């Protein structure tokens, strides 16, 4: 599958006349709780030749490939990515911290990673993860059983928010890292989540189990506790720092892409 993904990325570059500077896995495989039938969620950041940006025309800044049963692949233009990074966009920050990387143009990605650490906004990120947790928790309310997938989504997003509040930094993608740092190594909830990960790994995306009131009570209690502790955002770093990184990246890829006609 990795060879297929890289081939797809090469085709995208050729078809769209862009340079992909970074590509990674962004879904359950990167989060550490893929099931046997999980698809591959590939996300990438790309750049056009400099001339592409010197036009008043409205141009599409997203590339999306038709989704198949196995592969979901899409990407954002570097200018769009930098605009979102200034807002501390959590999905983008997750991409940049993914443990599964398919392509990494270090000369271009290095400055982007450094900027992402300075641009992190804890309040914005907490709201993002608590919103996701709220949606996941709602999915198993008033049901007789629950999807393991929904339970794990809820656990991961709650732990992400907990990480942010305790460390004031962007959380790691892997749920195992979050568990190690944010939950005791032993205990009823930790043992339950470990069991969920194993069950999902041996099952399918749709596998369901009997609802656990202990787990759900823990999720709801943590949600209320974390919601009351959300830190305030610091002042955003100046936009000129994003412009500088944008120019540096374009200079790097100009050497590899022909100018637009």
C-alpha positions in Angstrom: 0.0 0.0 0.0 2.9 2.4 0.7 4.2 2.0 -2.8 0.6 2.7 -4.2 0.3 5.8 -2.0 3.7 7.2 -3.2 2.7 6.4 -6.8 -0.6 8.3 -6.3 1.4 11.3 -4.9 3.7 11.2 -7.9 0.7 11.2 -10.2 -0.8 14.2 -8.4 2.4 16.2 -8.8 2.6 15.5 -12.5 -1.1 16.0 -13.2 -1.4 19.3 -11.2 2.1 20.7 -11.8 2.8 21.0 -8.0 5.5 19.9 -5.6 4.2 17.9 -2.6 6.4 19.0 0.3 4.8 16.8 2.9 2.5 13.8 3.0 1.4 11.7 5.9 -1.2 9.4 7.4 -3.9 11.3 9.3 -6.6 8.8 10.6 -6.9 5.8 12.8 -3.7 4.3 11.5 -1.7 7.3 12.8 -3.8 7.5 15.9 -2.9 3.9 16.8 -6.3 2.1 16.7 -6.8 1.0 13.1 -9.0 -2.0 12.5 -8.6 -4.7 9.9 -10.7 -2.8 7.4 -9.6 0.7 8.1 -8.8 2.8 5.0 -5.7 4.9 4.5 -6.3 8.6 5.2 -3.5 10.3 3.4 -3.1 14.1 3.7 -0.5 16.3 2.0 0.8 19.9 1.7 1.8 21.1 -1.7 3.1 24.2 -3.5 2.7 25.7 -7.0 5.4 27.5 -8.9 5.7 31.1 -7.7 3.9 32.6 -10.7 0.8 30.7 -9.7 0.4 33.0 -6.7 0.9 36.2 -8.8 -2.6 36.4 -10.2 -5.9 38.0 -9.1 -7.8 35.0 -10.3 -9.6 32.8 -7.8 -7.9 29.5 -7.8 -8.6 26.2 -6.0 -6.3 25.6 -3.1 -7.3 22.0 -2.4 -6.6 18.8 -4.3 -8.9 15.9 -3.7 -8.7 12.4 -5.3 -11.9 10.3 -5.6 -12.2 8.2 -2.4 -11.9 4.4 -2.8 -12.7 1.7 -0.4 -9.0 1.6 0.7 -7.7 5.1 0.1 -8.8 8.6 1.0 -6.2 11.2 -0.2 -6.4 15.0 -0.3 -4.1 18.0 0.2 -3.9 21.7 0.9 -1.9 24.4 -0.9 0.9 25.9 1.2 -0.7 29.3 1.3 -3.9 27.9 2.6 -1.9 25.7 5.1 -0.1 28.8 6.4 -3.3 30.7 6.8 -4.8 27.8 8.8 -1.6 27.4 10.8 -1.9 31.0 12.0 -5.2 29.9 13.5 -3.6 26.9 15.1 -5.7 24.6 13.0 -5.6 21.2 14.8 -6.0 18.9 11.8 -3.0 20.6 10.2 -0.9 20.4 13.4 -1.8 16.7 13.6 -0.5 16.1 10.1 2.8 17.7 10.9 3.2 15.4 14.0 2.0 12.2 12.3 4.1 9.1 13.1 3.5 7.8 9.5 5.1 10.1 6.9 5.1 9.3 3.1 7.0 12.3 1.9 9.0 15.0 3.6 11.0 17.7 1.8 13.1 18.7 4.8 14.3 22.1 3.4 10.6 23.2 3.1 9.0 21.4 6.0 11.7 22.3 8.6 10.7 26.0 8.7 7.0 25.0 8.7 7.5 22.7 11.7 9.4 25.4 13.6 6.6 27.9 12.9 3.9 25.4 14.0 5.4 25.3 17.5 5.4 29.0 17.8 1.9 29.4 16.3 0.2 26.9 18.7 -2.9 28.4 20.4 -4.0 26.3 23.4 -7.5 27.7 23.8 -8.4 27.2 20.1 -7.0 23.6 20.2 -8.9 22.8 23.4 -12.2 24.0 21.8 -11.5 21.9 18.8 -10.9 18.7 20.7 -13.8 19.2 23.2 -16.1 19.8 20.2 -15.0 16.5 18.7 -15.4 14.8 22.1 -18.9 16.2 22.4 -19.8 14.8 19.0 -18.4 11.3 19.8 -20.1 11.2 23.2 -23.4 12.1 21.6 -23.1 9.1 19.2 -23.5 6.6 22.0 -26.1 8.3 24.1 -29.5 6.6 24.1 -28.1 3.5 22.5 -28.1 0.0 23.9 -24.6 -0.7 22.7 -21.8 1.5 21.4 -19.3 1.5 18.5 -15.8 0.9 19.8 -14.8 3.6 17.2 -16.9 6.2 19.0 -15.5 5.3 22.4 -11.9 5.6 21.2 -12.6 8.9 19.4 -14.1 10.2 22.7 -11.1 9.0 24.7 -8.5 10.3 22.4 -10.0 13.8 22.1 -10.5 14.1 25.8 -6.9 13.1 26.4 -5.7 15.6 23.8 -7.4 18.4 25.7 -6.0 17.1 28.9 -2.5 17.1 27.4 -2.9 20.7 26.2 -4.1 22.0 29.6 -1.3 20.2 31.5 1.6 20.8 29.0 0.5 23.9 26.9 1.7 22.1 23.8 0.1 20.3 20.9 -0.7 16.7 21.8 0.9 13.7 20.1 -1.2 11.8 17.5 -0.8 8.3 18.9 -3.4 7.4 21.6 -0.8 5.2 23.3 1.4 8.2 23.9 -1.6 10.1 25.4 -2.5 7.1 27.6 1.1 6.8 28.9 1.2 10.4 29.9 -2.4 11.2 30.8 -3.8 8.1 32.4 -2.3 5.8 35.1 -0.6 2.7 33.8 -3.1 0.6 35.7 -6.7 1.2 36.6 -10.2 0.5 35.4 -10.4 3.2 32.7 -6.9 2.6 31.3 -7.5 -1.2 31.2 -10.8 -0.6 29.4 -9.3 1.7 26.8 -6.4 -0.8 26.2 -9.0 -3.5 25.7 -10.9 -1.4 23.2 -7.8 -0.8 21.1 -7.1 -4.5 21.0 -10.7 -5.4 20.1 -10.7 -2.8 17.3 -7.4 -4.0 16.0 -8.7 -7.5 15.7 -12.1 -6.5 14.4 -13.8 -4.1 12.0 -14.7 -0.4 11.9 -18.3 -1.2 12.8 -17.6 -3.5 15.8 -19.9 -2.7 18.8 -19.8 -3.6 22.5 -22.1 -3.2 25.5 -22.0 0.3 26.9 -19.8 0.9 29.9 -21.3 3.4 32.4 -17.9 3.6 34.2 -16.2 4.8 31.0 -19.0 7.1 30.0 -19.1 8.7 33.5 -15.4 9.2 33.3 -15.7 10.9 29.8 -18.5 13.2 31.0 -16.7 14.1 34.2 -13.4 14.8 32.4 -15.3 16.9 29.8 -16.8 19.1 32.4 -13.5 19.4 34.3 -11.5 20.3 31.2 -14.0 22.7 29.9 -13.6 24.8 33.1 -9.8 24.8 32.7 -9.3 25.9 29.1 -6.4 28.4 29.0 -6.5 31.6 27.1 -4.7 32.1 23.8 -1.5 34.2 23.7 -1.3 36.9 21.1 -0.8 35.5 17.6 2.7 35.8 16.2 3.1 38.4 13.4 1.9 37.6 10.0 5.3 38.6 8.6 6.7 35.4 10.1 4.3 33.3 8.0 5.0 35.4 4.9 8.8 34.7 5.4 8.2 31.0 5.6 5.9 31.1 2.6 8.6 32.9 0.6 11.3 30.5 1.7 9.3 27.5 0.7 8.5 28.9 -2.7 12.2 29.6 -3.2 13.0 25.9 -2.4 10.4 24.5 -4.8 11.1 27.0 -7.6 14.3 25.0 -8.2 12.3 21.9 -8.9 9.2 23.2 -10.8 9.1 25.1 -14.1 7.6 28.5 -14.2 3.9 28.8 -15.3 3.4 29.7 -18.9 
